Amino acid sequence: MNEHHLTVQRTARYFTLGDLTQARHIWFACHGYGQLAAKFLGYLATSEGVGRLFVAPEALSRFYHDQGRGPVGASWMTREDRESEISDYVSYLDLVYQAILAGAPAGARCYALGFSQGVATVTRWAVLGEAMFSGITLWAGSVPTDVDGDQLSSRVRGKRVAVVAGDSDSFLSDGWLSAEQARFDALGADCEQYGFHGGHRLDRTVLARMLTAMELE
């Protein structure tokens, strides 16, 4: 049996919140496993403001949560044919980035925010893709082991990085926040950690504080 690959054209979707024509700060927000982009963007809605645009791409692989029934979610990748899936979503995210930047004001600054599985997505994108970010936020998720440290350092050195997690997040080990901050400090980033009481979720109060700090000029 021989394995073959064929690149095909398909339709992807993304959602925006805010006025692109007035955007000074553009946030590309990648959702977690099993989420959909529109609902994820809803969690960010209270942080919408003048001059800020959120862009939420949706992962390319949708599925039913309950054995062919019930709510639909999406996944950025699985371990099956992983290299192709990574390459596909990096190319897709680059296209979203290019489409947004084509209509953005000159001088607009771009940031990436990943939640849970979206953290692996945005860190791979930052290293392998064409997008240039002024800052990156890792919310309740770690840099995948396949990301090259030297390449990551070249993308985050001197840039703002935020690591965020709840104190009862069952998906993260004890001391995760401090360990991730130490990792990015060693890579030359300007890293700050944000904690809150809660589990594997976003926190709107911390989100608002983090966004404001990341956007300081």
N, C-alpha and C positions, 0 to 999 in steps of 0.2 A: 504494500500500500504506500502510495506517495502523497505527501501533503503539498498543496498548492495554495497560493494566495492571489487574490484578485481585488484590486482597488475599485470600489463602486461609488457612485454618487448617491447621496441620500439627503433627506431633509432633517435638519436639526432646528431646535427652537431655543430662544433666550428671551428673557423679560427684562424690562428696565423700569426704574422708578426715579423720577426726577426729570429735569429739563436739560437735555444734552447741550442745547445751544448756549446755556448759561453755566455749564459745569466747569468748575475749577478743580474739583476733586472727583475722580472717577474710581469707583470701587467695583472690581470684578469679584463676585461672591460665588463660590462653588459649594453646593449643598453636600450633605452627608449621604451615606448609603440609605437607599430606600425612600428618599425624599423626592419631591418634585420642585422645580425651580420657582414656580409661582407661589407656592405655600412658604417656601424658604424665604423668598423676598418679602412676604408678609411679616415675618419676624423682624425684618429690618426697617419696616415702614415708619416706626416712631422716630427713627433717626434720620429720616429724610429732612433735608434743609436746603435753603437757597445756596446754589453753587455746588451741591453734592449730587452725584448721580450714582445709583446702584445698577449694576448689570449682573443678572443671574443666568448664566448658561445652564441648560439642562443636560445631564448625562445622556449618552446615546443609547443606553440599554435599559428599556423599561420592562417591568414585570409586575405580576399580581402578587400581593403579599400573601394571600391565603389560597395556595394551591389552585390557581386558575380563577379565583374569584376575589371579590373585595377590593380594597383600595389598591391603586397603582403606585409604584415607586420606580426609581431609576438608580442605576449603579454606574459608576465611572469605569469599572473594570472588574475582572475576576482573574484568577491565576491561569485560566485557560487561554492560550495564545496571547499571553500578557504583553509581549513586546509589540505586537500589532495593535492591541487595544490602546496602549500608551501612546504609540505614534499617532494613531487616529485621533485621540482626544487632544493631543497637543496641537495637531494641525487644525482641528476644529476650533479650539480656543484662540489660536492665532487669527483665524478668520473673523471671529467675533471681535477681537481686539482691533483689527484693521477696520472693520465696519464702523465701530464706535469712534475710533480716532479720526476717521474721515469726516465726521460731522461735529467734532469737538472744537472748542475754541483753542487758539494757539496758546501754548503754555500750560494747558491742563495737565495735572499730575495724576498718575495712575497708581492704584494699589491693588493688591490681591488679598482676599480673605477666604480661607478655607475652613470648613467645619467638618470634624470627624473624617470620613473618607475624603472629603474635599481638601484636607490638608495635604495628603499625598499628591493629590491632583495639582494643586497650585505650586507646590515645591518642584515637582517634575516639570511643570510648565515653565516656571521661572528659570530653570536650568536648561531645558531642551528647546524652548520656544523662542519666538522673536520679541515677545512683549518685554518692555522695560518698566519696572515698578519702582516707585519711590519708597514703598514700604510693603511688608507682608505680614499678615496676621495668621497665626496658627491657633485655631480654637479647637481644643479637645481632640487633637490628633498629632501624630509624630511624623517627622521626616522619614520617608522610606529608606531602607538600607541600600537600595540600588542607586540613590542619588550621590553623585560624586562630590566629596567634600570640597575639593579645590574649585570645582565649577560653581558650587553653591556659594562659596566664599566670594568668588568674583562677582556674583550677582547681589550679595547682601552687604558687602563691605562698605561701611560708612552709611548704610541705609537703616531706616527704622524697622524693627521687627517686634511684634507683640506676640506673646504666648499667653493663652487664656484657658482656664479650666475651673470647674467647680470642685469644691473640696470633698464631694462624695461621688465623683465620677467613677463608676465601676469599671470603665474601660481603660483607665489610666492607673499606673502604679503610683505608690506614695513617693513624693518627691519629684514628680514629673515636671512641675513648673520650674523648679530650681535647676534640674538637669538640662531642660531645654534652653533656659536662659544661659547657662554655662556653655552649652554647645555654640550658641550664636555669638556670645561674647568672644569665644575663641576664634570664630570665623571673621571677627572684625566688625560685626553689626552693632548698632545702637539698640540693644534689646531691653524690653521692659516686660515684666510679668504682671498679670491681672488675675486675681482669684475672687471667687464668690461662693456663697453658700448654696449648694445645689449639686445636681448630677450632670448627666450628659445632655446639655442643652445650652441654648443662648441665654444670656441675661441682658435685658435691655438697658439697665442702669450702667453696667460695666461696658456694654457696647458703645453707648453714647460717650462715655469718658475716654475709651480707647480711640474712637474715631477722631475726637477733638485733638488728642495728644499726637496722633499719627500725622494729622494734617497741619500741625504748626509749621510755619515757615521761618 
